[in-house]
């Protein structure tokens, strides 16, 4: 399965989740329009044919250390500490990491408003 097809499966999985916006919804243009968002913040996207997810910094470091991911550089010359480029290609890993990212970004948004 191609990365885009696997990402589309994630889109289908999260489409009905509370607060989640998926690519292709009306009014979504510009940066992040092809990403999965929760409460307006990106939690998962495709970049360079790979899944990229937002997770806590320590978790990103651990996943890089285990070989499950690599640092994500948005083209500015340095790694973004809370973003992971997923290097595993199995659907189960993608779903688990995307779900973890949804929970992280969703909970961070809630706690910053309280």
PDB file as gemmi writes it, atoms N, CA and C in Angstrom:
CRYST1    1.000    1.000    1.000  90.00  90.00  90.00 P 1                      
ATOM      1  N   UNK A   1       0.851  -1.184   0.000  1.00  0.00           N  
ATOM      2  CA  UNK A   1       0.000   0.000   0.000  1.00  0.00           C  
ATOM      3  C   UNK A   1       0.899   1.250   0.000  1.00  0.00           C  
ATOM      4  N   UNK A   2       0.561   2.212  -0.831  1.00  0.00           N  
ATOM      5  CA  UNK A   2       1.314   3.461  -0.912  1.00  0.00           C  
ATOM      6  C   UNK A   2       1.078   4.321   0.329  1.00  0.00           C  
ATOM      7  N   UNK A   3       2.050   5.168   0.696  1.00  0.00           N  
ATOM      8  CA  UNK A   3       1.873   6.022   1.878  1.00  0.00           C  
ATOM      9  C   UNK A   3       0.595   6.872   1.824  1.00  0.00           C  
ATOM     10  N   UNK A   4       0.265   7.387   0.671  1.00  0.00           N  
ATOM     11  CA  UNK A   4      -0.939   8.215   0.544  1.00  0.00           C  
ATOM     12  C   UNK A   4      -2.199   7.397   0.806  1.00  0.00           C  
ATOM     13  N   UNK A   5      -2.190   6.136   0.341  1.00  0.00           N  
ATOM     14  CA  UNK A   5      -3.332   5.254   0.587  1.00  0.00           C  
ATOM     15  C   UNK A   5      -3.439   4.918   2.075  1.00  0.00           C  
ATOM     16  N   UNK A   6      -2.292   4.681   2.702  1.00  0.00           N  
ATOM     17  CA  UNK A   6      -2.285   4.379   4.136  1.00  0.00           C  
ATOM     18  C   UNK A   6      -2.763   5.602   4.929  1.00  0.00           C  
ATOM     19  N   UNK A   7      -2.348   6.808   4.506  1.00  0.00           N  
ATOM     20  CA  UNK A   7      -2.797   8.028   5.184  1.00  0.00           C  
ATOM     21  C   UNK A   7      -4.299   8.218   4.993  1.00  0.00           C  
ATOM     22  N   UNK A   8      -4.811   7.920   3.804  1.00  0.00           N  
ATOM     23  CA  UNK A   8      -6.255   8.010   3.563  1.00  0.00           C  
ATOM     24  C   UNK A   8      -7.027   7.063   4.478  1.00  0.00           C  
ATOM     25  N   UNK A   9      -6.430   5.906   4.793  1.00  0.00           N  
ATOM     26  CA  UNK A   9      -7.070   4.984   5.733  1.00  0.00           C  
ATOM     27  C   UNK A   9      -7.132   5.622   7.125  1.00  0.00           C  
ATOM     28  N   UNK A  10      -6.078   6.371   7.500  1.00  0.00           N  
ATOM     29  CA  UNK A  10      -6.101   7.091   8.785  1.00  0.00           C  
ATOM     30  C   UNK A  10      -7.178   8.169   8.771  1.00  0.00           C  
ATOM     31  N   UNK A  11      -7.291   8.873   7.660  1.00  0.00           N  
ATOM     32  CA  UNK A  11      -8.319   9.910   7.527  1.00  0.00           C  
ATOM     33  C   UNK A  11      -9.692   9.286   7.767  1.00  0.00           C  
ATOM     34  N   UNK A  12      -9.947   8.143   7.140  1.00  0.00           N  
ATOM     35  CA  UNK A  12     -11.227   7.456   7.326  1.00  0.00           C  
ATOM     36  C   UNK A  12     -11.427   7.033   8.782  1.00  0.00           C  
ATOM     37  N   UNK A  13     -10.360   6.580   9.415  1.00  0.00           N  
ATOM     38  CA  UNK A  13     -10.422   6.136  10.809  1.00  0.00           C  
ATOM     39  C   UNK A  13     -10.807   7.277  11.756  1.00  0.00           C  
ATOM     40  N   UNK A  14     -10.252   8.463  11.525  1.00  0.00           N  
ATOM     41  CA  UNK A  14     -10.443   9.578  12.450  1.00  0.00           C  
ATOM     42  C   UNK A  14     -11.542  10.553  12.047  1.00  0.00           C  
ATOM     43  N   UNK A  15     -12.136  10.360  10.892  1.00  0.00           N  
ATOM     44  CA  UNK A  15     -13.131  11.277  10.348  1.00  0.00           C  
ATOM     45  C   UNK A  15     -14.250  11.614  11.339  1.00  0.00           C  
ATOM     46  N   UNK A  16     -14.725  10.639  12.086  1.00  0.00           N  
ATOM     47  CA  UNK A  16     -15.855  10.853  12.992  1.00  0.00           C  
ATOM     48  C   UNK A  16     -15.431  11.216  14.415  1.00  0.00           C  
ATOM     49  N   UNK A  17     -14.123  11.349  14.660  1.00  0.00           N  
ATOM     50  CA  UNK A  17     -13.648  11.672  16.011  1.00  0.00           C  
ATOM     51  C   UNK A  17     -13.985  13.110  16.372  1.00  0.00           C  
ATOM     52  N   UNK A  18     -14.401  13.350  17.602  1.00  0.00           N  
ATOM     53  CA  UNK A  18     -14.757  14.709  18.026  1.00  0.00           C  
ATOM     54  C   UNK A  18     -13.603  15.697  17.859  1.00  0.00           C  
ATOM     55  N   UNK A  19     -13.901  16.835  17.242  1.00  0.00           N  
ATOM     56  CA  UNK A  19     -12.908  17.894  17.072  1.00  0.00           C  
ATOM     57  C   UNK A  19     -11.942  17.706  15.928  1.00  0.00           C  
ATOM     58  N   UNK A  20     -12.029  16.568  15.217  1.00  0.00           N  
ATOM     59  CA  UNK A  20     -11.067  16.270  14.149  1.00  0.00           C  
ATOM     60  C   UNK A  20     -11.552  16.824  12.815  1.00  0.00           C  
ATOM     61  N   UNK A  21     -10.638  17.514  12.123  1.00  0.00           N  
ATOM     62  CA  UNK A  21     -10.879  17.986  10.755  1.00  0.00           C  
ATOM     63  C   UNK A  21      -9.977  17.171   9.829  1.00  0.00           C  
ATOM     64  N   UNK A  22     -10.544  16.733   8.721  1.00  0.00           N  
ATOM     65  CA  UNK A  22      -9.800  15.902   7.777  1.00  0.00           C  
ATOM     66  C   UNK A  22      -9.585  16.645   6.471  1.00  0.00           C  
ATOM     67  N   UNK A  23      -8.564  16.228   5.706  1.00  0.00           N  
ATOM     68  CA  UNK A  23      -8.330  16.861   4.405  1.00  0.00           C  
ATOM     69  C   UNK A  23      -9.567  16.763   3.522  1.00  0.00           C  
ATOM     70  N   UNK A  24      -9.788  17.793   2.731  1.00  0.00           N  
ATOM     71  CA  UNK A  24     -10.899  17.788   1.798  1.00  0.00           C  
ATOM     72  C   UNK A  24     -12.174  18.405   2.335  1.00  0.00           C  
ATOM     73  N   UNK A  25     -12.189  18.782   3.610  1.00  0.00           N  
ATOM     74  CA  UNK A  25     -13.384  19.428   4.152  1.00  0.00           C  
ATOM     75  C   UNK A  25     -13.484  20.843   3.615  1.00  0.00           C  
ATOM     76  N   UNK A  26     -14.682  21.344   3.406  1.00  0.00           N  
ATOM     77  CA  UNK A  26     -14.853  22.707   2.889  1.00  0.00           C  
ATOM     78  C   UNK A  26     -14.175  23.734   3.795  1.00  0.00           C  
ATOM     79  N   UNK A  27     -13.575  24.732   3.160  1.00  0.00           N  
ATOM     80  CA  UNK A  27     -12.942  25.815   3.892  1.00  0.00           C  
ATOM     81  C   UNK A  27     -11.508  25.555   4.315  1.00  0.00           C  
ATOM     82  N   UNK A  28     -10.979  24.381   4.007  1.00  0.00           N  
ATOM     83  CA  UNK A  28      -9.591  24.068   4.390  1.00  0.00           C  
ATOM     84  C   UNK A  28      -8.682  24.346   3.210  1.00  0.00           C  
ATOM     85  N   UNK A  29      -7.839  25.379   3.344  1.00  0.00           N  
ATOM     86  CA  UNK A  29      -6.868  25.734   2.311  1.00  0.00           C  
ATOM     87  C   UNK A  29      -5.558  26.111   2.975  1.00  0.00           C  
ATOM     88  N   UNK A  30      -4.498  26.153   2.180  1.00  0.00           N  
ATOM     89  CA  UNK A  30      -3.205  26.590   2.680  1.00  0.00           C  
ATOM     90  C   UNK A  30      -2.498  25.526   3.504  1.00  0.00           C  
ATOM     91  N   UNK A  31      -1.503  25.979   4.315  1.00  0.00           N  
ATOM     92  CA  UNK A  31      -0.704  25.059   5.107  1.00  0.00           C  
ATOM     93  C   UNK A  31      -1.600  24.251   6.036  1.00  0.00           C  
ATOM     94  N   UNK A  32      -1.381  22.960   6.060  1.00  0.00           N  
ATOM     95  CA  UNK A  32      -2.153  22.093   6.929  1.00  0.00           C  
ATOM     96  C   UNK A  32      -3.458  21.607   6.347  1.00  0.00           C  
ATOM     97  N   UNK A  33      -3.801  22.066   5.148  1.00  0.00           N  
ATOM     98  CA  UNK A  33      -5.081  21.665   4.572  1.00  0.00           C  
ATOM     99  C   UNK A  33      -5.119  20.179   4.216  1.00  0.00           C  
ATOM    100  N   UNK A  34      -3.948  19.557   4.068  1.00  0.00           N  
ATOM    101  CA  UNK A  34      -3.908  18.132   3.750  1.00  0.00           C  
ATOM    102  C   UNK A  34      -3.535  17.297   4.975  1.00  0.00           C  
ATOM    103  N   UNK A  35      -3.611  17.901   6.163  1.00  0.00           N  
ATOM    104  CA  UNK A  35      -3.239  17.223   7.402  1.00  0.00           C  
ATOM    105  C   UNK A  35      -4.472  16.873   8.221  1.00  0.00           C  
ATOM    106  N   UNK A  36      -4.294  15.970   9.171  1.00  0.00           N  
ATOM    107  CA  UNK A  36      -5.316  15.687  10.168  1.00  0.00           C  
ATOM    108  C   UNK A  36      -5.129  16.676  11.307  1.00  0.00           C  
ATOM    109  N   UNK A  37      -6.219  17.326  11.725  1.00  0.00           N  
ATOM    110  CA  UNK A  37      -6.154  18.309  12.799  1.00  0.00           C  
ATOM    111  C   UNK A  37      -7.172  17.962  13.878  1.00  0.00           C  
ATOM    112  N   UNK A  38      -6.860  18.357  15.095  1.00  0.00           N  
ATOM    113  CA  UNK A  38      -7.815  18.262  16.185  1.00  0.00           C  
ATOM    114  C   UNK A  38      -7.893  19.639  16.833  1.00  0.00           C  
ATOM    115  N   UNK A  39      -9.107  20.151  16.943  1.00  0.00           N  
ATOM    116  CA  UNK A  39      -9.338  21.485  17.506  1.00  0.00           C  
ATOM    117  C   UNK A  39      -8.445  22.545  16.856  1.00  0.00           C  
ATOM    118  N   UNK A  40      -8.214  22.396  15.550  1.00  0.00           N  
ATOM    119  CA  UNK A  40      -7.454  23.372  14.787  1.00  0.00           C  
ATOM    120  C   UNK A  40      -5.952  23.167  14.756  1.00  0.00           C  
ATOM    121  N   UNK A  41      -5.425  22.170  15.455  1.00  0.00           N  
ATOM    122  CA  UNK A  41      -3.982  21.910  15.497  1.00  0.00           C  
ATOM    123  C   UNK A  41      -3.654  20.599  14.788  1.00  0.00           C  
ATOM    124  N   UNK A  42      -2.594  20.621  13.994  1.00  0.00           N  
ATOM    125  CA  UNK A  42      -2.174  19.426  13.254  1.00  0.00           C  
ATOM    126  C   UNK A  42      -1.661  18.371  14.230  1.00  0.00           C  
ATOM    127  N   UNK A  43      -2.103  17.124  14.022  1.00  0.00           N  
ATOM    128  CA  UNK A  43      -1.539  16.021  14.797  1.00  0.00           C  
ATOM    129  C   UNK A  43      -0.904  14.958  13.901  1.00  0.00           C  
ATOM    130  N   UNK A  44      -1.241  14.911  12.619  1.00  0.00           N  
ATOM    131  CA  UNK A  44      -0.646  13.942  11.698  1.00  0.00           C  
ATOM    132  C   UNK A  44      -0.738  14.465  10.271  1.00  0.00           C  
ATOM    133  N   UNK A  45       0.313  14.177   9.487  1.00  0.00           N  
ATOM    134  CA  UNK A  45       0.341  14.607   8.088  1.00  0.00           C  
ATOM    135  C   UNK A  45       1.309  13.721   7.321  1.00  0.00           C  
ATOM    136  N   UNK A  46       1.248  13.843   6.012  1.00  0.00           N  
ATOM    137  CA  UNK A  46       2.206  13.165   5.141  1.00  0.00           C  
ATOM    138  C   UNK A  46       3.209  14.217   4.670  1.00  0.00           C  
ATOM    139  N   UNK A  47       4.485  13.891   4.781  1.00  0.00           N  
ATOM    140  CA  UNK A  47       5.550  14.775   4.282  1.00  0.00           C  
ATOM    141  C   UNK A  47       6.640  13.890   3.691  1.00  0.00           C  
ATOM    142  N   UNK A  48       6.975  14.136   2.456  1.00  0.00           N  
ATOM    143  CA  UNK A  48       8.006  13.338   1.807  1.00  0.00           C  
ATOM    144  C   UNK A  48       7.670  11.861   1.722  1.00  0.00           C  
ATOM    145  N   UNK A  49       6.383  11.540   1.614  1.00  0.00           N  
ATOM    146  CA  UNK A  49       5.970  10.147   1.512  1.00  0.00           C  
ATOM    147  C   UNK A  49       5.987   9.390   2.830  1.00  0.00           C  
ATOM    148  N   UNK A  50       6.136  10.108   3.924  1.00  0.00           N  
ATOM    149  CA  UNK A  50       6.165   9.491   5.253  1.00  0.00           C  
ATOM    150  C   UNK A  50       5.114  10.123   6.156  1.00  0.00           C  
ATOM    151  N   UNK A  51       4.624   9.337   7.107  1.00  0.00           N  
ATOM    152  CA  UNK A  51       3.732   9.867   8.127  1.00  0.00           C  
ATOM    153  C   UNK A  51       4.553  10.686   9.113  1.00  0.00           C  
ATOM    154  N   UNK A  52       4.033  11.852   9.466  1.00  0.00           N  
ATOM    155  CA  UNK A  52       4.666  12.711  10.468  1.00  0.00           C  
ATOM    156  C   UNK A  52       3.615  12.978  11.537  1.00  0.00           C  
ATOM    157  N   UNK A  53       3.989  12.778  12.806  1.00  0.00           N  
ATOM    158  CA  UNK A  53       3.050  12.951  13.913  1.00  0.00           C  
ATOM    159  C   UNK A  53       3.657  13.852  14.986  1.00  0.00           C  
ATOM    160  N   UNK A  54       2.782  14.521  15.733  1.00  0.00           N  
ATOM    161  CA  UNK A  54       3.220  15.362  16.843  1.00  0.00           C  
ATOM    162  C   UNK A  54       3.010  14.601  18.149  1.00  0.00           C  
ATOM    163  N   UNK A  55       4.105  14.453  18.905  1.00  0.00           N  
ATOM    164  CA  UNK A  55       4.101  13.712  20.161  1.00  0.00           C  
ATOM    165  C   UNK A  55       4.950  14.451  21.186  1.00  0.00           C  
ATOM    166  N   UNK A  56       4.848  14.073  22.455  1.00  0.00           N  
ATOM    167  CA  UNK A  56       5.715  14.703  23.456  1.00  0.00           C  
ATOM    168  C   UNK A  56       7.195  14.504  23.110  1.00  0.00           C  
ATOM    169  N   UNK A  57       7.997  15.489  23.427  1.00  0.00           N  
ATOM    170  CA  UNK A  57       9.430  15.480  23.088  1.00  0.00           C  
ATOM    171  C   UNK A  57      10.122  14.195  23.545  1.00  0.00           C  
ATOM    172  N   UNK A  58       9.874  13.748  24.777  1.00  0.00           N  
ATOM    173  CA  UNK A  58      10.522  12.534  25.290  1.00  0.00           C  
ATOM    174  C   UNK A  58      10.110  11.305  24.488  1.00  0.00           C  
ATOM    175  N   UNK A  59       8.863  11.262  24.078  1.00  0.00           N  
ATOM    176  CA  UNK A  59       8.369  10.132  23.289  1.00  0.00           C  
ATOM    177  C   UNK A  59       9.027  10.118  21.909  1.00  0.00           C  
ATOM    178  N   UNK A  60       9.170  11.299  21.304  1.00  0.00           N  
ATOM    179  CA  UNK A  60       9.838  11.399  20.010  1.00  0.00           C  
ATOM    180  C   UNK A  60      11.274  10.885  20.133  1.00  0.00           C  
ATOM    181  N   UNK A  61      11.975  11.319  21.161  1.00  0.00           N  
ATOM    182  CA  UNK A  61      13.361  10.884  21.385  1.00  0.00           C  
ATOM    183  C   UNK A  61      13.432   9.364  21.538  1.00  0.00           C  
ATOM    184  N   UNK A  62      12.503   8.787  22.305  1.00  0.00           N  
ATOM    185  CA  UNK A  62      12.488   7.337  22.513  1.00  0.00           C  
ATOM    186  C   UNK A  62      12.215   6.586  21.211  1.00  0.00           C  
ATOM    187  N   UNK A  63      11.276   7.071  20.417  1.00  0.00           N  
ATOM    188  CA  UNK A  63      10.951   6.407  19.155  1.00  0.00           C  
ATOM    189  C   UNK A  63      12.107   6.501  18.159  1.00  0.00           C  
ATOM    190  N   UNK A  64      12.796   7.620  18.146  1.00  0.00           N  
ATOM    191  CA  UNK A  64      13.978   7.745  17.284  1.00  0.00           C  
ATOM    192  C   UNK A  64      15.042   6.758  17.743  1.00  0.00           C  
ATOM    193  N   UNK A  65      15.237   6.666  19.054  1.00  0.00           N  
ATOM    194  CA  UNK A  65      16.224   5.741  19.608  1.00  0.00           C  
ATOM    195  C   UNK A  65      15.921   4.284  19.309  1.00  0.00           C  
ATOM    196  N   UNK A  66      14.637   3.950  19.226  1.00  0.00           N  
ATOM    197  CA  UNK A  66      14.244   2.565  18.957  1.00  0.00           C  
ATOM    198  C   UNK A  66      14.263   2.227  17.465  1.00  0.00           C  
ATOM    199  N   UNK A  67      14.448   3.239  16.625  1.00  0.00           N  
ATOM    200  CA  UNK A  67      14.463   3.005  15.184  1.00  0.00           C  
ATOM    201  C   UNK A  67      13.100   3.092  14.531  1.00  0.00           C  
ATOM    202  N   UNK A  68      12.072   3.436  15.295  1.00  0.00           N  
ATOM    203  CA  UNK A  68      10.714   3.525  14.740  1.00  0.00           C  
ATOM    204  C   UNK A  68      10.460   4.843  14.034  1.00  0.00           C  
ATOM    205  N   UNK A  69      11.376   5.791  14.190  1.00  0.00           N  
ATOM    206  CA  UNK A  69      11.164   7.091  13.578  1.00  0.00           C  
ATOM    207  C   UNK A  69      12.457   7.845  13.417  1.00  0.00           C  
ATOM    208  N   UNK A  70      12.333   8.996  12.779  1.00  0.00           N  
ATOM    209  CA  UNK A  70      13.470   9.881  12.544  1.00  0.00           C  
ATOM    210  C   UNK A  70      13.025  11.310  12.853  1.00  0.00           C  
ATOM    211  N   UNK A  71      13.980  12.189  13.116  1.00  0.00           N  
ATOM    212  CA  UNK A  71      13.608  13.586  13.352  1.00  0.00           C  
ATOM    213  C   UNK A  71      12.903  14.173  12.141  1.00  0.00           C  
ATOM    214  N   UNK A  72      11.985  15.104  12.384  1.00  0.00           N  
ATOM    215  CA  UNK A  72      11.287  15.791  11.302  1.00  0.00           C  
ATOM    216  C   UNK A  72      11.858  17.188  11.175  1.00  0.00           C  
ATOM    217  N   UNK A  73      12.255  17.525   9.958  1.00  0.00           N  
ATOM    218  CA  UNK A  73      12.764  18.860   9.633  1.00  0.00           C  
ATOM    219  C   UNK A  73      11.815  19.453   8.603  1.00  0.00           C  
ATOM    220  N   UNK A  74      11.208  20.565   8.931  1.00  0.00           N  
ATOM    221  CA  UNK A  74      10.249  21.206   8.035  1.00  0.00           C  
ATOM    222  C   UNK A  74      10.930  22.044   6.967  1.00  0.00           C  
ATOM    223  N   UNK A  75      12.201  21.767   6.707  1.00  0.00           N  
ATOM    224  CA  UNK A  75      12.928  22.482   5.670  1.00  0.00           C  
ATOM    225  C   UNK A  75      13.654  23.717   6.179  1.00  0.00           C  
ATOM    226  N   UNK A  76      13.755  23.844   7.493  1.00  0.00           N  
ATOM    227  CA  UNK A  76      14.414  25.018   8.069  1.00  0.00           C  
ATOM    228  C   UNK A  76      15.802  24.693   8.595  1.00  0.00           C  
ATOM    229  N   UNK A  77      16.255  23.453   8.396  1.00  0.00           N  
ATOM    230  CA  UNK A  77      17.608  23.092   8.776  1.00  0.00           C  
ATOM    231  C   UNK A  77      17.766  22.526  10.177  1.00  0.00           C  
ATOM    232  N   UNK A  78      16.691  22.432  10.938  1.00  0.00           N  
ATOM    233  CA  UNK A  78      16.807  21.827  12.268  1.00  0.00           C  
ATOM    234  C   UNK A  78      15.554  21.004  12.561  1.00  0.00           C  
ATOM    235  N   UNK A  79      15.757  19.972  13.367  1.00  0.00           N  
ATOM    236  CA  UNK A  79      14.654  19.076  13.705  1.00  0.00           C  
ATOM    237  C   UNK A  79      13.669  19.773  14.630  1.00  0.00           C  
ATOM    238  N   UNK A  80      12.402  19.476  14.422  1.00  0.00           N  
ATOM    239  CA  UNK A  80      11.351  19.978  15.302  1.00  0.00           C  
ATOM    240  C   UNK A  80      11.179  18.942  16.413  1.00  0.00           C  
ATOM    241  N   UNK A  81      11.392  19.342  17.654  1.00  0.00           N  
ATOM    242  CA  UNK A  81      11.515  18.412  18.773  1.00  0.00           C  
ATOM    243  C   UNK A  81      10.258  17.617  19.105  1.00  0.00           C  
ATOM    244  N   UNK A  82       9.085  18.103  18.789  1.00  0.00           N  
ATOM    245  CA  UNK A  82       7.850  17.367  19.091  1.00  0.00           C  
ATOM    246  C   UNK A  82       7.253  16.700  17.855  1.00  0.00           C  
ATOM    247  N   UNK A  83       8.025  16.582  16.797  1.00  0.00           N  
ATOM    248  CA  UNK A  83       7.528  15.970  15.566  1.00  0.00           C  
ATOM    249  C   UNK A  83       8.399  14.796  15.184  1.00  0.00           C  
ATOM    250  N   UNK A  84       7.746  13.713  14.775  1.00  0.00           N  
ATOM    251  CA  UNK A  84       8.419  12.479  14.411  1.00  0.00           C  
ATOM    252  C   UNK A  84       8.054  12.070  12.995  1.00  0.00           C  
ATOM    253  N   UNK A  85       9.056  11.748  12.204  1.00  0.00           N  
ATOM    254  CA  UNK A  85       8.832  11.116  10.906  1.00  0.00           C  
ATOM    255  C   UNK A  85       8.821   9.620  11.158  1.00  0.00           C  
ATOM    256  N   UNK A  86       7.695   8.973  10.920  1.00  0.00           N  
ATOM    257  CA  UNK A  86       7.544   7.548  11.190  1.00  0.00           C  
ATOM    258  C   UNK A  86       8.250   6.767  10.086  1.00  0.00           C  
ATOM    259  N   UNK A  87       9.154   5.881  10.480  1.00  0.00           N  
ATOM    260  CA  UNK A  87       9.908   5.114   9.484  1.00  0.00           C  
ATOM    261  C   UNK A  87       9.389   3.695   9.316  1.00  0.00           C  
ATOM    262  N   UNK A  88       8.476   3.272  10.179  1.00  0.00           N  
ATOM    263  CA  UNK A  88       7.857   1.956   9.987  1.00  0.00           C  
ATOM    264  C   UNK A  88       6.710   2.113   8.993  1.00  0.00           C  
ATOM    265  N   UNK A  89       6.484   1.080   8.223  1.00  0.00           N  
ATOM    266  CA  UNK A  89       5.478   1.170   7.170  1.00  0.00           C  
ATOM    267  C   UNK A  89       4.245   0.321   7.412  1.00  0.00           C  
ATOM    268  N   UNK A  90       4.122  -0.280   8.589  1.00  0.00           N  
ATOM    269  CA  UNK A  90       2.952  -1.123   8.794  1.00  0.00           C  
ATOM    270  C   UNK A  90       1.774  -0.294   9.303  1.00  0.00           C  
ATOM    271  N   UNK A  91       0.594  -0.698   8.879  1.00  0.00           N  
ATOM    272  CA  UNK A  91      -0.627   0.046   9.193  1.00  0.00           C  
ATOM    273  C   UNK A  91      -0.883   0.137  10.691  1.00  0.00           C  
ATOM    274  N   UNK A  92      -0.585  -0.918  11.424  1.00  0.00           N  
ATOM    275  CA  UNK A  92      -0.807  -0.916  12.860  1.00  0.00           C  
ATOM    276  C   UNK A  92       0.011   0.155  13.569  1.00  0.00           C  
ATOM    277  N   UNK A  93       1.268   0.297  13.181  1.00  0.00           N  
ATOM    278  CA  UNK A  93       2.125   1.329  13.781  1.00  0.00           C  
ATOM    279  C   UNK A  93       1.615   2.719  13.428  1.00  0.00           C  
ATOM    280  N   UNK A  94       1.227   2.906  12.189  1.00  0.00           N  
ATOM    281  CA  UNK A  94       0.710   4.213  11.775  1.00  0.00           C  
ATOM    282  C   UNK A  94      -0.530   4.582  12.585  1.00  0.00           C  
ATOM    283  N   UNK A  95      -1.448   3.636  12.727  1.00  0.00           N  
ATOM    284  CA  UNK A  95      -2.681   3.910  13.456  1.00  0.00           C  
ATOM    285  C   UNK A  95      -2.388   4.198  14.929  1.00  0.00           C  
ATOM    286  N   UNK A  96      -1.533   3.383  15.547  1.00  0.00           N  
ATOM    287  CA  UNK A  96      -1.220   3.574  16.970  1.00  0.00           C  
ATOM    288  C   UNK A  96      -0.557   4.928  17.206  1.00  0.00           C  
ATOM    289  N   UNK A  97       0.395   5.298  16.362  1.00  0.00           N  
ATOM    290  CA  UNK A  97       1.092   6.575  16.540  1.00  0.00           C  
ATOM    291  C   UNK A  97       0.181   7.764  16.233  1.00  0.00           C  
ATOM    292  N   UNK A  98      -0.673   7.623  15.244  1.00  0.00           N  
ATOM    293  CA  UNK A  98      -1.618   8.701  14.933  1.00  0.00           C  
ATOM    294  C   UNK A  98      -2.619   8.875  16.070  1.00  0.00           C  
ATOM    295  N   UNK A  99      -3.058   7.781  16.648  1.00  0.00           N  
ATOM    296  CA  UNK A  99      -3.989   7.854  17.779  1.00  0.00           C  
ATOM    297  C   UNK A  99      -3.298   8.512  18.984  1.00  0.00           C  
ATOM    298  N   UNK A 100      -2.054   8.143  19.219  1.00  0.00           N  
ATOM    299  CA  UNK A 100      -1.272   8.753  20.303  1.00  0.00           C  
ATOM    300  C   UNK A 100      -1.106  10.256  20.061  1.00  0.00           C  
ATOM    301  N   UNK A 101      -0.851  10.632  18.812  1.00  0.00           N  
ATOM    302  CA  UNK A 101      -0.705  12.050  18.462  1.00  0.00           C  
ATOM    303  C   UNK A 101      -2.022  12.799  18.655  1.00  0.00           C  
ATOM    304  N   UNK A 102      -3.124  12.193  18.252  1.00  0.00           N  
ATOM    305  CA  UNK A 102      -4.437  12.802  18.455  1.00  0.00           C  
ATOM    306  C   UNK A 102      -4.674  13.067  19.940  1.00  0.00           C  
ATOM    307  N   UNK A 103      -4.386  12.086  20.773  1.00  0.00           N  
ATOM    308  CA  UNK A 103      -4.576  12.247  22.216  1.00  0.00           C  
ATOM    309  C   UNK A 103      -3.667  13.325  22.777  1.00  0.00           C  
ATOM    310  N   UNK A 104      -2.414  13.357  22.339  1.00  0.00           N  
ATOM    311  CA  UNK A 104      -1.458  14.357  22.821  1.00  0.00           C  
ATOM    312  C   UNK A 104      -1.879  15.765  22.422  1.00  0.00           C  
ATOM    313  N   UNK A 105      -2.135  15.968  21.149  1.00  0.00           N  
ATOM    314  CA  UNK A 105      -2.484  17.300  20.665  1.00  0.00           C  
ATOM    315  C   UNK A 105      -3.850  17.732  21.203  1.00  0.00           C  
ATOM    316  N   UNK A 106      -4.792  16.808  21.244  1.00  0.00           N  
ATOM    317  CA  UNK A 106      -6.117  17.122  21.773  1.00  0.00           C  
ATOM    318  C   UNK A 106      -6.071  17.502  23.237  1.00  0.00           C  
ATOM    319  N   UNK A 107      -5.278  16.779  24.036  1.00  0.00           N  
ATOM    320  CA  UNK A 107      -5.202  17.076  25.462  1.00  0.00           C  
ATOM    321  C   UNK A 107      -4.399  18.343  25.711  1.00  0.00           C  
ATOM    322  N   UNK A 108      -3.377  18.610  24.914  1.00  0.00           N  
ATOM    323  CA  UNK A 108      -2.580  19.825  25.068  1.00  0.00           C  
ATOM    324  C   UNK A 108      -3.452  21.044  24.802  1.00  0.00           C  
ATOM    325  N   UNK A 109      -4.334  20.914  23.813  1.00  0.00           N  
ATOM    326  CA  UNK A 109      -5.227  22.034  23.467  1.00  0.00           C  
ATOM    327  C   UNK A 109      -6.195  22.300  24.621  1.00  0.00           C  
ATOM    328  N   UNK A 110      -6.736  21.247  25.191  1.00  0.00           N  
ATOM    329  CA  UNK A 110      -7.693  21.413  26.288  1.00  0.00           C  
ATOM    330  C   UNK A 110      -7.015  22.034  27.507  1.00  0.00           C  
ATOM    331  N   UNK A 111      -5.798  21.569  27.842  1.00  0.00           N  
ATOM    332  CA  UNK A 111      -5.150  22.069  29.049  1.00  0.00           C  
ATOM    333  C   UNK A 111      -4.681  23.503  28.891  1.00  0.00           C  
ATOM    334  N   UNK A 112      -4.384  23.935  27.659  1.00  0.00           N  
ATOM    335  CA  UNK A 112      -3.923  25.313  27.462  1.00  0.00           C  
ATOM    336  C   UNK A 112      -5.069  26.311  27.542  1.00  0.00           C  
ATOM    337  N   UNK A 113      -6.292  25.825  27.437  1.00  0.00           N  
ATOM    338  CA  UNK A 113      -7.446  26.729  27.482  1.00  0.00           C  
ATOM    339  C   UNK A 113      -7.989  26.859  28.901  1.00  0.00           C  
ATOM    340  N   UNK A 114      -7.605  25.956  29.795  1.00  0.00           N  
ATOM    341  CA  UNK A 114      -8.194  25.915  31.107  1.00  0.00           C  
ATOM    342  C   UNK A 114      -7.515  26.781  32.079  1.00  0.00           C  
TER     343      UNK A 114                                                      
END                                                                             
